[in-house]
Amino acid sequence: NIGAFGQFRSQTSPATAQLRGVSAVSNLVAWASGSNGTFLRTTDGGLNWAGATVPGASELDFRDIEAVDARTAYLLATAGKIYKTTDGGDHWALQYNNTSPGIFLDALAFWDDRHGIALGDPMNGRFLVVTTSDGGKTWSQVASEHIPPSIEGEAAFAASGTCLAVSGKENAWFGTGGRAARIFRSTDRGRTWKVSTTPMTSGTDSTGIFSVAFRDARH
């Protein structure tokens, strides 16, 4: 019991995998994701969870999941892949597949059911940012010259997908860690970026910004 803020109740999961991602659509509908290609879904507020493994993805780690409703959701694998379902998880379509050496995707977010953004660790000195404007049918990589250079040893944390946040119709932010703890920000759906330093502790692999959240464009 946590007083005026409500209560937490333990729920039974059908999965044995590590769960890293969660996305709540409403009081009743929520999705979760994790290792070994695992995803879960509840449509009754968590009283019951149904889970499965995405076919052909048993070796993938789904660190983030973004749900639209009870039938539509996106899964992000660190290995450079994004999947989508439109039938409650019965079938999944591979929408993005980046096989470049060193690829590591960290987070996924959507402004609405068509416009989304995904973030990956730096490649060739710049963070990888890809966007979609058609519900994931196509993903376009943001030109590297529109993203400030990364610092040697700087990366994003694939910690439940919360190092990336969006708000409104076009704002986006992501936080970094490792050798630097900075905030990258965009006001045009990820087409261009600026960066700010922060006083967060950094300098080693497990330091920096794991999560970022905004309640509006300024706070």
Disulfide bonds with the S-S distance in Angstrom:
none
